[in-house]
C-alpha cells in the first residue's frame, strides 16, 4: 500500500507537470482541485476560496454545490484564513461555527494560501470519514499549496 508520504510525493510531481508552462491562477487551481479529488482517498469536496476584502468567495472545486461567501473568522475556512494557519477538524459537528455545505462531510482540513506575504485564500478539503486528516496531510497539502503559489499568478485582491 502506498504510504501517505509517497502519495503526497506523487501528487507534488503530478502538480508540477500540470502547472508546467501555465501561470494562470484560476486554471491551475481548477486542475489542482481535480487532481487532489482524484488522487486522495475518501474525499467528498476539494477546492478553493479566494479572499475578496473581508470575505472568502468560492473558487474552483470538485464536489457538491457549496456556499459562495464566507466571512473571515467564520467557519473552518474563515478561521484558517484569519489565523493564517492550517486547521484540521477531526469531527466537523464538534467545531463551533462549522458551515455545513455538504451534509456528508465529517472531517475537514483547511490550508491558507499565502503569496508574497498576503492571504490569497484557502484550500479546503472535506471527507465523509471522521478524523480523515492528520499532520501528514497538513504537510502534504501545505507543500501542494506552496507549489500552486509559486507556479501561478493571481489578480490583485
Ligand atoms: N465547511 C466549511 C465551508 C466550506 S464547505 O465545506 C465546502 C467551513 O466551515 O468553513
Backbone and ligand atoms as CSV (ligand in chain L), in Angstrom:
chain,resi,resn,atom,element,x,y,z
A,1,UNK,N,N,0.845,-1.207,0.000
A,1,UNK,CA,C,0.000,0.000,0.000
A,1,UNK,C,C,0.880,1.257,0.000
A,2,UNK,N,N,0.508,2.240,-0.790
A,2,UNK,CA,C,1.281,3.481,-0.848
A,2,UNK,C,C,1.116,4.243,0.466
A,3,UNK,N,N,2.231,4.672,1.064
A,3,UNK,CA,C,2.134,5.468,2.293
A,3,UNK,C,C,1.661,6.877,1.931
A,4,UNK,N,N,1.168,7.575,2.957
A,4,UNK,CA,C,0.684,8.945,2.723
A,4,UNK,C,C,1.795,9.835,2.196
A,5,UNK,N,N,2.996,9.643,2.749
A,5,UNK,CA,C,4.135,10.481,2.317
A,5,UNK,C,C,4.408,10.245,0.835
A,6,UNK,N,N,4.399,8.948,0.417
A,6,UNK,CA,C,4.637,8.634,-1.006
A,6,UNK,C,C,3.512,9.201,-1.869
A,7,UNK,N,N,2.286,9.101,-1.376
A,7,UNK,CA,C,1.141,9.618,-2.138
A,7,UNK,C,C,1.292,11.122,-2.377
A,8,UNK,N,N,1.662,11.861,-1.327
A,8,UNK,CA,C,1.829,13.311,-1.493
A,8,UNK,C,C,3.029,13.641,-2.375
A,9,UNK,N,N,4.054,12.770,-2.348
A,9,UNK,CA,C,5.197,12.990,-3.254
A,9,UNK,C,C,4.732,12.868,-4.714
A,10,UNK,N,N,3.893,11.832,-4.970
A,10,UNK,CA,C,3.342,11.662,-6.335
A,10,UNK,C,C,2.470,12.849,-6.724
A,11,UNK,N,N,1.647,13.291,-5.780
A,11,UNK,CA,C,0.766,14.447,-6.043
A,11,UNK,C,C,1.615,15.660,-6.426
A,12,UNK,N,N,2.712,15.858,-5.692
A,12,UNK,CA,C,3.574,17.011,-5.942
A,12,UNK,C,C,4.164,16.932,-7.364
A,13,UNK,N,N,4.579,15.726,-7.767
A,13,UNK,CA,C,5.145,15.550,-9.117
A,13,UNK,C,C,4.083,15.809,-10.182
A,14,UNK,N,N,2.870,15.291,-9.937
A,14,UNK,CA,C,1.795,15.488,-10.919
A,14,UNK,C,C,1.415,16.958,-11.028
A,15,UNK,N,N,1.380,17.649,-9.880
A,15,UNK,CA,C,1.057,19.083,-9.914
A,15,UNK,C,C,2.115,19.856,-10.692
A,16,UNK,N,N,3.398,19.522,-10.459
A,16,UNK,CA,C,4.474,20.204,-11.196
A,16,UNK,C,C,4.263,20.039,-12.691
A,17,UNK,N,N,3.897,18.820,-13.113
A,17,UNK,CA,C,3.690,18.552,-14.536
A,17,UNK,C,C,2.490,19.347,-15.062
A,18,UNK,N,N,1.419,19.393,-14.273
A,18,UNK,CA,C,0.200,20.093,-14.707
A,18,UNK,C,C,0.430,21.608,-14.794
A,19,UNK,N,N,1.224,22.159,-13.863
A,19,UNK,CA,C,1.439,23.615,-13.834
A,19,UNK,C,C,2.488,24.070,-14.862
A,20,UNK,N,N,3.273,23.109,-15.385
A,20,UNK,CA,C,4.395,23.490,-16.262
A,20,UNK,C,C,3.891,24.304,-17.449
A,21,UNK,N,N,4.482,25.485,-17.654
A,21,UNK,CA,C,4.140,26.293,-18.815
A,21,UNK,C,C,2.845,27.072,-18.685
A,22,UNK,N,N,2.201,27.046,-17.491
A,22,UNK,CA,C,0.937,27.778,-17.322
A,22,UNK,C,C,0.973,28.539,-16.003
A,23,UNK,N,N,0.738,29.842,-16.029
A,23,UNK,CA,C,0.760,30.621,-14.784
A,23,UNK,C,C,-0.606,31.188,-14.412
A,24,UNK,N,N,-1.644,30.848,-15.156
A,24,UNK,CA,C,-2.969,31.378,-14.800
A,24,UNK,C,C,-3.449,30.726,-13.491
A,25,UNK,N,N,-3.679,31.573,-12.471
A,25,UNK,CA,C,-4.006,31.064,-11.144
A,25,UNK,C,C,-5.307,30.283,-11.093
A,26,UNK,N,N,-6.345,30.768,-11.781
A,26,UNK,CA,C,-7.639,30.077,-11.736
A,26,UNK,C,C,-7.540,28.734,-12.458
A,27,UNK,N,N,-6.852,28.720,-13.606
A,27,UNK,CA,C,-6.687,27.455,-14.354
A,27,UNK,C,C,-5.908,26.442,-13.511
A,28,UNK,N,N,-4.818,26.891,-12.885
A,28,UNK,CA,C,-4.015,25.969,-12.084
A,28,UNK,C,C,-4.770,25.488,-10.845
A,29,UNK,N,N,-5.529,26.391,-10.207
A,29,UNK,CA,C,-6.328,25.985,-9.041
A,29,UNK,C,C,-7.403,24.989,-9.453
A,30,UNK,N,N,-8.007,25.183,-10.623
A,30,UNK,CA,C,-9.052,24.270,-11.107
A,30,UNK,C,C,-8.467,22.875,-11.325
A,31,UNK,N,N,-7.312,22.808,-12.006
A,31,UNK,CA,C,-6.691,21.499,-12.217
A,31,UNK,C,C,-6.223,20.879,-10.907
A,32,UNK,N,N,-5.775,21.722,-9.980
A,32,UNK,CA,C,-5.324,21.178,-8.693
A,32,UNK,C,C,-6.494,20.572,-7.915
A,33,UNK,N,N,-7.662,21.210,-7.948
A,33,UNK,CA,C,-8.812,20.638,-7.237
A,33,UNK,C,C,-9.187,19.293,-7.853
A,34,UNK,N,N,-9.134,19.181,-9.177
A,34,UNK,CA,C,-9.459,17.905,-9.847
A,34,UNK,C,C,-8.430,16.838,-9.490
A,35,UNK,N,N,-7.149,17.237,-9.502
A,35,UNK,CA,C,-6.082,16.263,-9.218
A,35,UNK,C,C,-6.179,15.756,-7.777
A,36,UNK,N,N,-6.375,16.663,-6.815
A,36,UNK,CA,C,-6.464,16.238,-5.409
A,36,UNK,C,C,-7.683,15.357,-5.189
A,37,UNK,N,N,-8.789,15.727,-5.801
A,37,UNK,CA,C,-10.043,14.971,-5.615
A,37,UNK,C,C,-9.896,13.538,-6.136
A,38,UNK,N,N,-9.157,13.376,-7.231
A,38,UNK,CA,C,-8.919,12.037,-7.799
A,38,UNK,C,C,-7.875,11.269,-7.001
A,39,UNK,N,N,-6.806,11.964,-6.583
A,39,UNK,CA,C,-5.639,11.270,-6.027
A,39,UNK,C,C,-5.818,10.866,-4.565
A,40,UNK,N,N,-6.555,11.667,-3.794
A,40,UNK,CA,C,-6.640,11.405,-2.351
A,40,UNK,C,C,-7.896,10.601,-2.046
A,41,UNK,N,N,-7.766,9.527,-1.270
A,41,UNK,CA,C,-8.936,8.698,-0.976
A,41,UNK,C,C,-9.902,9.361,0.016
A,42,UNK,N,N,-11.165,8.976,-0.064
A,42,UNK,CA,C,-12.195,9.361,0.909
A,42,UNK,C,C,-12.437,10.865,1.001
A,43,UNK,N,N,-12.620,11.505,-0.138
A,43,UNK,CA,C,-12.970,12.931,-0.121
A,43,UNK,C,C,-14.375,13.116,-0.688
A,44,UNK,N,N,-15.085,14.130,-0.213
A,44,UNK,CA,C,-16.333,14.497,-0.876
A,44,UNK,C,C,-16.319,15.938,-1.378
A,45,UNK,N,N,-15.225,16.673,-1.084
A,45,UNK,CA,C,-15.126,18.051,-1.590
A,45,UNK,C,C,-13.660,18.461,-1.547
A,46,UNK,N,N,-13.214,19.129,-2.597
A,46,UNK,CA,C,-11.839,19.657,-2.621
A,46,UNK,C,C,-11.858,20.913,-3.469
A,47,UNK,N,N,-11.452,22.035,-2.885
A,47,UNK,CA,C,-11.472,23.244,-3.694
A,47,UNK,C,C,-10.954,24.471,-2.969
A,48,UNK,N,N,-11.248,25.609,-3.573
A,48,UNK,CA,C,-10.624,26.876,-3.163
A,48,UNK,C,C,-11.673,27.930,-2.839
A,49,UNK,N,N,-11.310,28.770,-1.871
A,49,UNK,CA,C,-11.991,30.050,-1.665
A,49,UNK,C,C,-10.918,31.128,-1.792
A,50,UNK,N,N,-11.228,32.207,-2.499
A,50,UNK,CA,C,-10.275,33.317,-2.645
A,50,UNK,C,C,-10.783,34.529,-1.872
A,51,UNK,N,N,-9.837,35.249,-1.254
A,51,UNK,CA,C,-10.212,36.402,-0.428
A,51,UNK,C,C,-10.585,37.605,-1.299
A,52,UNK,N,N,-11.692,38.190,-0.962
A,52,UNK,CA,C,-12.063,39.492,-1.547
A,52,UNK,C,C,-12.454,40.376,-0.380
A,53,UNK,N,N,-11.565,41.301,-0.015
A,53,UNK,CA,C,-11.820,42.142,1.159
A,53,UNK,C,C,-11.903,41.278,2.400
A,54,UNK,N,N,-13.009,41.420,3.140
A,54,UNK,CA,C,-13.177,40.696,4.399
A,54,UNK,C,C,-13.941,39.392,4.215
A,55,UNK,N,N,-14.054,38.935,2.959
A,55,UNK,CA,C,-14.805,37.702,2.691
A,55,UNK,C,C,-13.954,36.721,1.899
A,56,UNK,N,N,-14.319,35.449,2.022
A,56,UNK,CA,C,-13.804,34.414,1.120
A,56,UNK,C,C,-14.907,34.113,0.116
A,57,UNK,N,N,-14.524,34.037,-1.164
A,57,UNK,CA,C,-15.507,33.764,-2.218
A,57,UNK,C,C,-15.112,32.467,-2.922
A,58,UNK,N,N,-16.114,31.631,-3.188
A,58,UNK,CA,C,-15.894,30.308,-3.783
A,58,UNK,C,C,-15.090,30.386,-5.085
A,59,UNK,N,N,-14.114,29.507,-5.196
A,59,UNK,CA,C,-13.310,29.377,-6.418
A,59,UNK,C,C,-13.495,28.004,-7.020
A,60,UNK,N,N,-12.537,27.535,-7.844
A,60,UNK,CA,C,-12.665,26.221,-8.480
A,60,UNK,C,C,-12.725,25.104,-7.440
A,61,UNK,N,N,-13.560,24.098,-7.692
A,61,UNK,CA,C,-13.676,22.987,-6.752
A,61,UNK,C,C,-14.211,21.750,-7.446
A,62,UNK,N,N,-14.143,20.612,-6.735
A,62,UNK,CA,C,-14.788,19.361,-7.134
A,62,UNK,C,C,-15.672,18.942,-5.966
A,63,UNK,N,N,-16.886,18.500,-6.261
A,63,UNK,CA,C,-17.807,18.081,-5.203
A,63,UNK,C,C,-19.145,18.750,-5.389
A,64,UNK,N,N,-19.976,18.674,-4.338
A,64,UNK,CA,C,-21.312,19.256,-4.445
A,64,UNK,C,C,-21.272,20.772,-4.385
A,65,UNK,N,N,-22.319,21.379,-4.924
A,65,UNK,CA,C,-22.521,22.837,-4.848
A,65,UNK,C,C,-22.239,23.311,-3.428
A,66,UNK,N,N,-21.506,24.437,-3.281
A,66,UNK,CA,C,-21.072,24.887,-1.951
A,66,UNK,C,C,-21.490,26.320,-1.695
A,67,UNK,N,N,-21.421,26.731,-0.422
A,67,UNK,CA,C,-21.732,28.119,-0.090
A,67,UNK,C,C,-20.698,29.036,-0.746
A,68,UNK,N,N,-21.160,30.196,-1.195
A,68,UNK,CA,C,-20.318,31.052,-2.036
A,68,UNK,C,C,-19.467,32.007,-1.200
A,69,UNK,N,N,-20.045,32.631,-0.173
A,69,UNK,CA,C,-19.304,33.649,0.584
A,69,UNK,C,C,-19.185,33.267,2.050
A,70,UNK,N,N,-17.967,33.373,2.583
A,70,UNK,CA,C,-17.698,33.071,3.993
A,70,UNK,C,C,-16.914,34.257,4.558
A,71,UNK,N,N,-17.423,34.855,5.632
A,71,UNK,CA,C,-16.703,35.990,6.241
A,71,UNK,C,C,-15.427,35.485,6.902
A,72,UNK,N,N,-14.352,36.294,6.828
A,72,UNK,CA,C,-13.115,35.952,7.543
A,72,UNK,C,C,-13.474,35.750,9.014
A,73,UNK,N,N,-12.942,34.682,9.610
A,73,UNK,CA,C,-13.242,34.388,11.015
A,73,UNK,C,C,-14.409,33.439,11.201
A,74,UNK,N,N,-15.182,33.201,10.124
A,74,UNK,CA,C,-16.340,32.298,10.243
A,74,UNK,C,C,-16.001,30.915,9.699
A,75,UNK,N,N,-16.607,29.878,10.330
A,75,UNK,CA,C,-16.425,28.506,9.845
A,75,UNK,C,C,-14.963,28.075,9.915
A,76,UNK,N,N,-14.693,26.891,9.379
A,76,UNK,CA,C,-13.325,26.371,9.392
A,76,UNK,C,C,-12.470,27.189,8.417
A,77,UNK,N,N,-13.059,27.508,7.252
A,77,UNK,CA,C,-12.309,28.260,6.232
A,77,UNK,C,C,-11.929,29.640,6.739
A,78,UNK,N,N,-12.905,30.353,7.291
A,78,UNK,CA,C,-12.654,31.710,7.771
A,78,UNK,C,C,-11.693,31.729,8.955
A,79,UNK,N,N,-11.715,30.665,9.767
A,79,UNK,CA,C,-10.801,30.558,10.914
A,79,UNK,C,C,-9.367,30.373,10.421
A,80,UNK,N,N,-9.174,29.457,9.461
A,80,UNK,CA,C,-7.824,29.228,8.911
A,80,UNK,C,C,-7.309,30.491,8.227
A,81,UNK,N,N,-8.208,31.188,7.532
A,81,UNK,CA,C,-7.811,32.409,6.823
A,81,UNK,C,C,-7.398,33.489,7.815
A,82,UNK,N,N,-8.194,33.667,8.870
A,82,UNK,CA,C,-7.912,34.720,9.853
A,82,UNK,C,C,-6.611,34.451,10.602
A,83,UNK,N,N,-6.395,33.166,10.964
A,83,UNK,CA,C,-5.184,32.820,11.728
A,83,UNK,C,C,-3.958,32.708,10.826
A,84,UNK,N,N,-4.181,32.483,9.519
A,84,UNK,CA,C,-3.055,32.213,8.625
A,84,UNK,C,C,-2.394,30.892,8.952
A,85,UNK,N,N,-3.200,29.942,9.473
A,85,UNK,CA,C,-2.675,28.633,9.880
A,85,UNK,C,C,-3.570,27.528,9.364
A,86,UNK,N,N,-2.961,26.352,9.145
A,86,UNK,CA,C,-3.744,25.169,8.777
A,86,UNK,C,C,-4.645,24.780,9.940
A,87,UNK,N,N,-5.911,24.454,9.624
A,87,UNK,CA,C,-6.837,23.967,10.656
A,87,UNK,C,C,-7.306,22.569,10.253
A,88,UNK,N,N,-7.102,21.616,11.171
A,88,UNK,CA,C,-7.565,20.239,10.955
A,88,UNK,C,C,-8.715,19.994,11.929
A,89,UNK,N,N,-9.868,19.585,11.389
A,89,UNK,CA,C,-11.057,19.356,12.213
A,89,UNK,C,C,-11.433,17.877,12.096
A,90,UNK,N,N,-11.169,17.089,13.154
A,90,UNK,CA,C,-11.445,15.645,13.084
A,90,UNK,C,C,-12.940,15.330,13.017
A,91,UNK,N,N,-13.766,16.205,13.658
A,91,UNK,CA,C,-15.218,15.977,13.673
A,91,UNK,C,C,-15.886,17.339,13.478
A,92,UNK,N,N,-16.421,17.553,12.287
A,92,UNK,CA,C,-16.978,18.887,11.996
A,92,UNK,C,C,-18.150,19.237,12.909
A,93,UNK,N,N,-18.866,18.213,13.400
A,93,UNK,CA,C,-20.003,18.505,14.276
A,93,UNK,C,C,-19.559,19.025,15.639
A,94,UNK,N,N,-18.286,18.835,15.965
A,94,UNK,CA,C,-17.759,19.314,17.248
A,94,UNK,C,C,-17.028,20.645,17.086
A,95,UNK,N,N,-17.043,21.222,15.871
A,95,UNK,CA,C,-16.349,22.510,15.641
A,95,UNK,C,C,-17.387,23.623,15.686
A,96,UNK,N,N,-17.327,24.489,16.710
A,96,UNK,CA,C,-18.333,25.545,16.802
A,96,UNK,C,C,-18.265,26.457,15.575
A,97,UNK,N,N,-19.404,26.668,14.935
A,97,UNK,CA,C,-19.444,27.574,13.787
A,97,UNK,C,C,-19.124,26.920,12.464
A,98,UNK,N,N,-18.919,25.587,12.469
A,98,UNK,CA,C,-18.683,24.901,11.186
A,98,UNK,C,C,-19.835,25.203,10.232
A,99,UNK,N,N,-19.489,25.485,8.971
A,99,UNK,CA,C,-20.517,25.776,7.966
A,99,UNK,C,C,-20.726,24.508,7.148
A,100,UNK,N,N,-21.913,23.918,7.246
A,100,UNK,CA,C,-22.185,22.661,6.552
A,100,UNK,C,C,-22.643,22.950,5.128
A,101,UNK,N,N,-21.821,22.583,4.151
A,101,UNK,CA,C,-22.203,22.747,2.751
A,101,UNK,C,C,-22.744,21.427,2.233
A,102,UNK,N,N,-22.034,20.345,2.502
A,102,UNK,CA,C,-22.464,19.007,2.115
A,102,UNK,C,C,-22.658,18.228,3.413
A,103,UNK,N,N,-23.887,17.745,3.631
A,103,UNK,CA,C,-24.207,17.056,4.887
A,103,UNK,C,C,-23.352,15.803,5.083
A,104,UNK,N,N,-22.740,15.304,4.004
A,104,UNK,CA,C,-21.907,14.097,4.113
A,104,UNK,C,C,-20.570,14.371,4.806
A,105,UNK,N,N,-20.144,15.634,4.872
A,105,UNK,CA,C,-18.814,15.937,5.432
A,105,UNK,C,C,-18.755,15.602,6.917
A,106,UNK,N,N,-17.688,14.875,7.307
A,106,UNK,CA,C,-17.487,14.516,8.718
A,106,UNK,C,C,-16.203,15.116,9.279
A,107,UNK,N,N,-15.184,15.276,8.414
A,107,UNK,CA,C,-13.928,15.897,8.854
A,107,UNK,C,C,-13.417,16.800,7.745
A,108,UNK,N,N,-12.490,17.691,8.109
A,108,UNK,CA,C,-12.110,18.751,7.173
A,108,UNK,C,C,-10.699,19.245,7.476
A,109,UNK,N,N,-10.002,19.688,6.428
A,109,UNK,CA,C,-8.716,20.368,6.608
A,109,UNK,C,C,-8.724,21.613,5.729
A,110,UNK,N,N,-8.259,22.717,6.281
A,110,UNK,CA,C,-8.190,23.968,5.515
A,110,UNK,C,C,-6.776,24.539,5.648
A,111,UNK,N,N,-6.177,24.829,4.490
A,111,UNK,CA,C,-4.807,25.343,4.408
A,111,UNK,C,C,-4.864,26.761,3.842
A,112,UNK,N,N,-4.297,27.747,4.545
A,112,UNK,CA,C,-4.297,29.099,3.986
A,112,UNK,C,C,-3.341,29.208,2.796
A,113,UNK,N,N,-3.694,30.051,1.848
A,113,UNK,CA,C,-2.844,30.310,0.678
A,113,UNK,C,C,-2.192,31.664,0.878
A,114,UNK,N,N,-0.873,31.662,1.006
A,114,UNK,CA,C,-0.139,32.910,1.241
A,114,UNK,C,C,0.793,33.141,0.058
A,115,UNK,N,N,0.675,34.314,-0.575
A,115,UNK,CA,C,1.571,34.656,-1.694
A,115,UNK,C,C,2.131,36.049,-1.430
A,116,UNK,N,N,3.449,36.161,-1.454
A,116,UNK,CA,C,4.119,37.438,-1.158
A,116,UNK,C,C,3.629,38.027,0.155
A,117,UNK,N,N,3.469,37.174,1.167
A,117,UNK,CA,C,3.043,37.632,2.489
A,117,UNK,C,C,1.575,38.014,2.596
A,118,UNK,N,N,0.811,37.852,1.520
A,118,UNK,CA,C,-0.609,38.234,1.521
A,118,UNK,C,C,-1.495,36.992,1.564
A,119,UNK,N,N,-2.604,37.076,2.309
A,119,UNK,CA,C,-3.569,35.972,2.324
A,119,UNK,C,C,-4.402,36.017,1.041
A,120,UNK,N,N,-4.182,35.016,0.202
A,120,UNK,CA,C,-4.866,34.975,-1.085
A,120,UNK,C,C,-6.194,34.231,-0.987
A,121,UNK,N,N,-6.283,33.276,-0.048
A,121,UNK,CA,C,-7.486,32.464,0.094
A,121,UNK,C,C,-7.164,31.219,0.875
A,122,UNK,N,N,-7.977,30.169,0.663
A,122,UNK,CA,C,-7.738,28.896,1.357
A,122,UNK,C,C,-7.994,27.730,0.408
A,123,UNK,N,N,-7.301,26.631,0.708
A,123,UNK,CA,C,-7.596,25.321,0.104
A,123,UNK,C,C,-8.400,24.551,1.150
A,124,UNK,N,N,-9.574,24.065,0.750
A,124,UNK,CA,C,-10.481,23.389,1.691
A,124,UNK,C,C,-10.737,21.971,1.193
A,125,UNK,N,N,-10.544,20.985,2.071
A,125,UNK,CA,C,-10.783,19.578,1.701
A,125,UNK,C,C,-11.674,18.935,2.751
A,126,UNK,N,N,-12.732,18.252,2.296
A,126,UNK,CA,C,-13.688,17.606,3.202
A,126,UNK,C,C,-13.709,16.107,2.954
A,127,UNK,N,N,-14.004,15.360,4.031
A,127,UNK,CA,C,-14.112,13.903,3.924
A,127,UNK,C,C,-15.388,13.425,4.601
A,128,UNK,N,N,-16.002,12.365,4.061
A,128,UNK,CA,C,-17.150,11.767,4.744
A,128,UNK,C,C,-16.724,10.870,5.909
A,129,UNK,N,N,-15.397,10.720,6.129
A,129,UNK,CA,C,-14.870,9.860,7.192
A,129,UNK,C,C,-14.389,10.726,8.347
A,130,UNK,N,N,-14.737,10.331,9.580
A,130,UNK,CA,C,-14.276,11.044,10.772
A,130,UNK,C,C,-12.749,10.984,10.851
A,131,UNK,N,N,-12.124,12.065,11.290
A,131,UNK,CA,C,-10.673,12.101,11.540
A,131,UNK,C,C,-9.865,11.616,10.335
A,132,UNK,N,N,-10.289,12.000,9.141
A,132,UNK,CA,C,-9.607,11.571,7.915
A,132,UNK,C,C,-8.227,12.236,7.773
A,133,UNK,N,N,-8.046,13.432,8.358
A,133,UNK,CA,C,-6.831,14.217,8.087
A,133,UNK,C,C,-5.937,14.308,9.327
A,134,UNK,N,N,-4.609,14.168,9.097
A,134,UNK,CA,C,-3.648,14.270,10.201
A,134,UNK,C,C,-2.509,15.209,9.790
A,135,UNK,N,N,-1.452,15.208,10.600
A,135,UNK,CA,C,-0.332,16.127,10.339
A,135,UNK,C,C,0.324,15.856,8.984
A,136,UNK,N,N,0.357,14.577,8.571
A,136,UNK,CA,C,0.966,14.260,7.266
A,136,UNK,C,C,0.164,14.885,6.125
A,137,UNK,N,N,-1.167,14.887,6.274
A,137,UNK,CA,C,-1.987,15.583,5.263
A,137,UNK,C,C,-1.696,17.080,5.308
A,138,UNK,N,N,-1.520,17.603,6.529
A,138,UNK,CA,C,-1.210,19.030,6.670
A,138,UNK,C,C,0.080,19.378,5.941
A,139,UNK,N,N,1.101,18.546,6.128
A,139,UNK,CA,C,2.394,18.808,5.478
A,139,UNK,C,C,2.261,18.673,3.965
A,140,UNK,N,N,1.609,17.594,3.517
A,140,UNK,CA,C,1.463,17.350,2.076
A,140,UNK,C,C,0.653,18.442,1.388
A,141,UNK,N,N,-0.431,18.873,2.030
A,141,UNK,CA,C,-1.293,19.880,1.395
A,141,UNK,C,C,-0.673,21.271,1.472
A,142,UNK,N,N,0.103,21.542,2.514
A,142,UNK,CA,C,0.840,22.820,2.556
A,142,UNK,C,C,1.880,22.879,1.449
A,143,UNK,N,N,2.543,21.739,1.186
A,143,UNK,CA,C,3.529,21.702,0.095
A,143,UNK,C,C,2.832,21.922,-1.245
A,144,UNK,N,N,1.665,21.304,-1.417
A,144,UNK,CA,C,0.911,21.458,-2.666
A,144,UNK,C,C,0.466,22.915,-2.839
A,145,UNK,N,N,-0.024,23.517,-1.733
A,145,UNK,CA,C,-0.473,24.917,-1.798
A,145,UNK,C,C,0.709,25.841,-2.107
A,146,UNK,N,N,1.866,25.565,-1.512
A,146,UNK,CA,C,3.048,26.402,-1.753
A,146,UNK,C,C,3.477,26.299,-3.216
A,147,UNK,N,N,3.370,25.102,-3.777
A,147,UNK,CA,C,3.710,24.927,-5.199
A,147,UNK,C,C,2.759,25.752,-6.081
A,148,UNK,N,N,1.464,25.688,-5.768
A,148,UNK,CA,C,0.490,26.498,-6.531
A,148,UNK,C,C,0.840,27.979,-6.439
A,149,UNK,N,N,1.218,28.440,-5.243
A,149,UNK,CA,C,1.545,29.862,-5.053
A,149,UNK,C,C,2.775,30.264,-5.871
A,150,UNK,N,N,3.769,29.355,-5.927
A,150,UNK,CA,C,4.995,29.668,-6.691
A,150,UNK,C,C,4.743,29.629,-8.192
A,151,UNK,N,N,3.843,28.708,-8.607
A,151,UNK,CA,C,3.687,28.425,-10.036
A,151,UNK,C,C,2.676,29.342,-10.720
A,152,UNK,N,N,1.926,30.150,-9.942
A,152,UNK,CA,C,0.761,30.831,-10.521
A,152,UNK,C,C,0.724,32.320,-10.209
A,153,UNK,N,N,0.078,33.055,-11.107
A,153,UNK,CA,C,-0.208,34.476,-10.905
A,153,UNK,C,C,-1.702,34.631,-10.644
A,154,UNK,N,N,-2.027,35.453,-9.636
A,154,UNK,CA,C,-3.429,35.715,-9.315
A,154,UNK,C,C,-3.682,37.210,-9.411
A,155,UNK,N,N,-4.896,37.598,-9.770
A,155,UNK,CA,C,-5.186,39.030,-9.820
A,155,UNK,C,C,-5.056,39.636,-8.422
A,156,UNK,N,N,-4.753,40.939,-8.329
A,156,UNK,CA,C,-4.684,41.604,-7.029
A,156,UNK,C,C,-6.039,41.527,-6.355
A,157,UNK,N,N,-6.022,41.353,-5.043
A,157,UNK,CA,C,-7.277,41.250,-4.281
A,157,UNK,C,C,-7.682,42.617,-3.759
L,1,LIG,N1,N,-17.133,23.682,5.950
L,1,LIG,C1,C,-16.536,24.936,5.534
L,1,LIG,C2,C,-17.359,25.608,4.474
L,1,LIG,C3,C,-16.964,25.269,3.099
L,1,LIG,S1,S,-17.522,23.754,2.597
L,1,LIG,O1,O,-17.011,22.679,3.470
L,1,LIG,C4,C,-17.103,23.446,1.022
L,1,LIG,C5,C,-16.357,25.851,6.729
L,1,LIG,O2,O,-16.844,25.576,7.826
L,1,LIG,O3,O,-15.705,26.875,6.575
